[in-house]
Structure formats: C-alpha cells, structure tokens
C-alpha cells in the first residue's frame, strides 16, 4: 500500500505566487495535486530549493502536505544557473529521505528529473516524472534551450518508470522528440478547483474590479516570449470593436521577461493602444476567478503548452477561449464548441474569432455553457486517484534500469 511520496520541485515552489518569476502553471499543479493526494491518504513531502533567506526549513500546508526548503546554491541563483546545483540538492534530499522513507519519487520539471534519477539509483525507488515543458518542443516553436537540457531530459526518460503526460499531444511529443517507450507513458490530466473557478455574474465581477461594461479580453500568465502576449496585443489592434480592452494579468518571467515587457510597451505605443491595454500584477490564485468572470474572451496565444491551465480555469468560469492550436490546448479547447483554436501566429486570425464572439451574444452564451461543461470533467481529485493507482502499481513492478 502506498503511504508516502517524495515530490521533487527543485526550481519553483507551490508556495510561490503564480504569474511572476518562475511561478506559473507548474506551481498550481504541484500545490493542487499534492493537496488532493494528501486528502486521498498519501503523505507527501515537497522538496523545493530554498529561495529566500527568511524561509523556515519546513512548512506544513495541511495534514499530509509539507514543503521542505533545501539549501542548494545561492539564494540569488536564476533558473538557468540551477543545473550546477542539482547534485547539492539531491545530496541534501537523500539525507532527508532516510528519515521520511517514501515509497515513490515524483519529479517535476527536468531539473528535478535529474535529481530524481540520482535518488532512484541510490534508494532503488520507483521514479515518475512530469516535465511540464520539453526543450525540443520549445525549440520547434523558436524558444531555444541548451542541448544539454534535451540530453538530460532523454536520460531521465530512459530511467523513469513512468513518464507522465498531461494530454495525448504531450505523449505524442515524448515519442516523437525523445523516442520514449510509449509503454512507460501515462496520461494524467491536471484538474481545476471548481470551488474557486465556476461560472458567475459578469456584472458583479466587473463591479468588484471597478471596471465598466466595455468588451474585455483577458490574458493571464507570465510575460515572456513563449506566452505570445504580443499576439494578443496585435489581435486587439485588429478587432472591429474599438472600445474593446485587453488586460494582461501577470509579471515578467525568465531572463527575457524584462525585455519582453519593454517590447510590449513599445508595441502598444506604436499601435496607439495605451488607453486600451492594462498591465495588472500577478494575482493570488483565488482572486483570478473574478478576472475570468469579468472577461468576454480569454486569449491563450502560447507558442507551446503541454496543457494550458489558464484555458481550463477560464472554461470552468464559463469564458470562451481563443487559443493556439498547440500541445494540450488542442485537447482543452473544443474548436467551435467551447472556444476556438488558431493554427499559426497570425493576430488577424485571433481577431477574427474574437469578433465572432463579441458580435454574437447567442454564440458567446453557447460557447460559455459548453466550456463550463467541458471543464467539469477535470478535477484534481480524479487526477490524484489516477496517480495514486500508478504509485501503487509501481511498488509491485520491476524497476526500469538506469544507465
């Protein structure tokens, strides 16, 4: 029987604010999934690199869910510098695991996967990995990552007992780009907290946010080239409704984040959109539902997405999404029924679908109802049940060899 799981999340914490720095969908994924696992009876310790001087070594989030801050590298180290500190992180976690005695190791992101590979070899424990993003997939869309990362990902996949995919599209990418053994791939979709994200009154949400009834487009997420915020801005410039607005909720992220914000501000000025675009700092997760409910359309123009939690949260609130036809978004957005998928990066195509939604209240309502219904099939409790069964199964299997 599965009792304990060591969850590795080296570079970002479930306690961090999503939408800023390196915090995004992965933070939400780890926090919500571990909470659901704890409620299902699995005692989880989440090992995170210490990222602030004043953090206690251990934080109990709820019974069965503890975050452990691991000293590994300088506090100021960026994500790009963390590969040099993986061994240090793994060594510290190894000492702690001797006391915790987990039944399984679950690594998130490639850096944690490298540490998980080392720990599997030391403790002879099953290893599951969730990559969240993949270097070779990002490279395909123009976001280059070091080849050393791609090689490390391949080595982790060869060692892992299960490689978790968020959607069928990601499973196919694991096979196409890394030649991963399909028999080791398991699809476990993330969920959404329906207590927070559910349809609500748009007028009430706008009153709470102190805004008016003009059409509102919404982008939620980290500001970096990968997320395609420039496409959302260009789409706003092309839609028919000149009174429509765009709210960008989130902060800069990664080594290119600051430059991307400046580039966006220049683009907004060039397109004479300064009065129609608003930058809003990243919001606590429980507050985001108000922003979704206030919107008419959610834009998700990412270059790549393994899943796309923003699209799911918007759908759960009954908001149609216009999204890139990439990765897990192809699964989440039912084209023509819950929103629209856009092939390619042409802002005019986004604008066309936005115009269709804004110009037809009956269509907008139909999309909203379908989006909410589709989102109800995704829950964290069902994800946790599926994952717990995988954990149980792995404890009785012969482990995959690591070279």
N, C-alpha and C positions, 0 to 999 in steps of 0.2 A: 504493500500500500504506500502511495506517495505521501510523504509527510512534509518535506522541506524542499525548497528550491532556492538556489543562489542565482539571482538575477544580476547580470553584469550590464552596467550602463556607464561606461568609463567617462565619456566626454560630455554628458549632459544629464541633468538631474530631474526627476519627477517633481521636485520641489521648486524648480526654476520657472520663471514666467514665460509661457509660450509666446512666440512672436517677437522676441528680442534675442540678441546674441545668437547662440546655437540652439535656443529653445524653439521647438516647433511641434509638429505632429507626433514626433517620437516621444517627447515629454508626456504628452497626453496619453499616448499608447501605453507607456510603461506605468504611469500612475493609475490609469483606469483598469488596465488588465491585472496588475498586481493586486489592486483593491478587490477585484472580482475573484481572483484566485484565493486571497485571504479569506473572503467570505465563503468560499467553497471548501475551506478547511486545509489549504496549503499554506504553511508558514514560509513567508518569503523575506529574504534579506536582499536589498538592492544596493549593490556596491558602486558608488559614484566617486570619481576623483574630487578631492576637496578643492573647492573653487572660491572660498572666501576665508579670510583669517578668523572670523568670529564664529565659525560653524562648530557645533558640538560633534563629537565623533559619531554619535548615533542619535537618530531622530525616529521616534515611534509615531507613525502616521495614524495607524489604527491597529487593533489587535491582529497579529499575523503579518504586519506590513511595517518593516523597519528599513530606513535608509542609513547606510553606513558610509561615512566620508573617509576616503582613502587618501593618505598623503602620497602623492606621486607627481613629481615635478613641481616647479614653481607655481604659485597661485596665478601668476600673470600669464602662464603659457596659453597660447592660442591652440585651437583645434588642430591646425596644421603642424604644430610642434609636438603633439602628444604621442606620435608614433615612437619617439625616442624614450618615452617613459612607460611604455606598456609592460616591460619586464618588471619595473619597480612596482607598478600597480598589481601585477599578477603575484609577485612575491608576497606583498602585504596581504592580499586576499587569501593566499594559500595558508598563511598562518591562522587567519580567522576561520577558515573552513574546517580546520582541525577541531575547533570547538563547536561550530554550527552543525557540521556533519550533514550536508544536504544530500538528497537523493538524485538530484539532477542539476545541471548548469544550463542556464538560458542566457545567451549573449545577444546584445542589441547593438547593431552597427559594426562595421568591420574592425574598428579598434578593439572593441570588446570581444569580437570573434577571435582575434589573435591571442588575447589573454585567455579566452576560454579554451582554445586549443592547447595552450601550455598547461592549464589546470586539469583538463581532461587527461592528459598524459600522466600527470603527477598523481591524480586521485582515482583514475580508472572509473570516471563517472560519465553518464550519458551527456552529450552536448547537443543543444538545439541552438540555432542561430536565426535571428531575424535581422536582415541587413538594412532595411528601410530605404536606402539608396544604393545604387551599384555604379562603380566607377565607369565600366564600359558602356552602360546605358546612358550615363550623363555625357560621356564623350561623344556618343552618337548624336546628341542634341546640341553639341557645341560647348559643353561645360567640361573642360579638360581636367582630369585628375591625374596624379602621378601614376605611372605604370607600376610602381612598387605597391600601390594600393590594390590595383587589379590583381597582381600576382598573390598578394596576401589574401584577398577575398577567395581566390581559387583554392589556395591551400587550406583555408578554413572550411570551405565547402567539401573538400575531399576528406576532411577529418570528421566533420559533423555527422551525427547520427540522424538528425533531421534538420533540413533547411526549410524554414517557414516562409511561405509566400502569402502576401495579403490578398492576392487576386490571381486569377488564371493568367492574366497578362504577365505578371511578375514571374510566375512559374515558367512560362514560355521563355522569358528573358534569361532565367537561370540556366536553362538548357542551351539556348541559342548562343549566349555570350560566354558561358563558362563550362559548357559541356557537363553540367551537373547531372548526376544519376537521378532520373525522374522518380525512381522508386523511393528516394530519400526526401523528396519534396512533399510537403504537406501544406495545403491551403487553409489558413485560419484567418478569416477576415476580422478586422477590428470592429468595434461596436460604437455606439453613441449613447450618451446618458440621456434617456428620454425624460427623466425628471427635470433636467435643465433645458434640453433642446426639444421643443414641441411647438406646434402652431399656436399663434397668439394674435392679439389685436394689433394691427399695424398702427392705427391712430394712437393707441396707448403707448406703444413703443416709441413713436416719434415725439409724443408729449414728454416722455421720460428723458429723451435725449435732446429735448428743447430744439426741435427742428420742424420744418413746415412740410406741406404735402406735395412738394415738387418730386418728380421721379428721382429715385435714389438707386445708384449702382454701388455695389459693395465689393471691395477686395479685402480679404483677411489673410495675413501671413507675414512671414519675414520678407524684408525688402532686400532682394539680391537678384542678379540676372536670371537665375534658374526659374524664378517665380513669374517672370514675364509681366511685371507691373506696367512696363512701357506699352505693352499691347493693350492693356485696359485703358490707359490714358489716350492712346491713339483711337481706340474704339469710341470713347466719349466724344472725341472731336468729330467723329463721322456720323453719329446718330442724329435722327431727324429732330428730336426734341431738344431745343436749345436751352430749355430750362432744367434739363436733367443734370444731376450732380454725381460725382464719384467720391466715395470715402475710402481712404486707404488706411486700414487698421493694422498696425504692426510697426516694428522698428527695423533698423538696418541689421544685417547679419553677415558674418564671414568677412574675409579680407577685402571683398569687393563691395560690401554693403554701403559704406560711407560714400564711395564714388557713385554708386547706383542712385542713392538719394539725390545727390547733386545733379546727376544726369537727368533724373525725373523732373526736378525743379526747373531745369533749363528747357526741357521738352514742354512742360506745362506753360512756361512763359512764351515759348515760340508759338504754341497753338492758341495762345490767348485764353487759357482755361483757368487762370489763377482764381477767379471768383467761383469756379465750379468744382474745384478739387480741394479736398481737405485731408490733411495728414492727421491721423489720430494715433496716439501712443498705444502700444500693445495693452490689451485689457485683460483683467482676470478672467479665467475661463468661464466662470459662472455669469459674467456680465455680457459675454458675447451674444447670448441668445437675444438680448434686446436689440443689438445691432442687426442681427439677421432678420428679426421680425419687422424692423423698420424699413428694410430694403425692398425693392421691387425685383431686383435681379442680383445674383451673386456671380461674380466673374472669377474663373479659375484658369488663367491662361498660362499655366506652367509648361516649361519645356519638357519636363518628365515628372512623373509622380508614380511611386509604387502603389499608392492607394488614393489619398486625397481626402483627409478627414474634414477639411473645410467644406468640401462639396457635400459630404454626408451630414454634417451639422446643419448646413443651410437647408438641405432637403428635409431634415427632421423638423425644422421650423416652418416648413411649407413654402420655401422660397425657391423658385426656378433657378437653375444654374446654367450658365453658358461657359463651357469648359473645353480645354484642349482634348483632342481625341488621342490621349496618350495613357499608357500604363493602366492603373486601376481605375482611372476616371472613365474608361470605356465600360467598366462594369457598373460603376456607381450611377452614372447618368444614362438614363434610358432615352435615347435620342427621339425627340418628338413627343415623348410621354411625360418625362419629369424635368426636361430641360433640353439643351442642345449641345452637341459635340461639334467641334470645329477642327477640320483637318488643316494642318499648316498654321502659319503665323500671321495671316493677313488680318489686320484690325477691321477691315471692311466687312469681313465675314462675321466677326463678333458683333459689329454694329448692326448688321442685317437681322440677326436673331434677336438682339435686344430690342430693335424697332418692332419686330413682330410681337414680342411680349408686351411692350409698353402700349402698342397700338390696338390691342385686342384684349379687353378685360375678361372675356369669356375664356379665351385661350390661357391667359395668365392664371385664372382660377383652376382650370383643368390641370395645368402643369403642377400647380401648388398642391392640389389634392393627391395627384399621382406621386409627387416627390415625397410627401409625408408618409404615404402608404408604403412606398419602397423602403424608406428609411426605417420603418418599424420592424423590418426583418433583420436588422443589425443591432445586436445587443452585446454588451460586454459580458453578461452572464453566460450567454451561449458560447462566446469566444473562450471564456475560462473553462467551461465544461469540456469543450473540444480539446483544449490544451492540457487539461488535467488528464484526460484519457491518453493523450500522447505521452505525457510524463510516465503514467502507469505502465504503458506498453514498453517504453524504453528500458524500464528497470528489469524487464524479463528478457530482453534481446541480447544477442551477442553484439558487442560494440564494434562500430566501424574502426578499422585500423587507421592510425595516424603515422604518416611517414616523416 
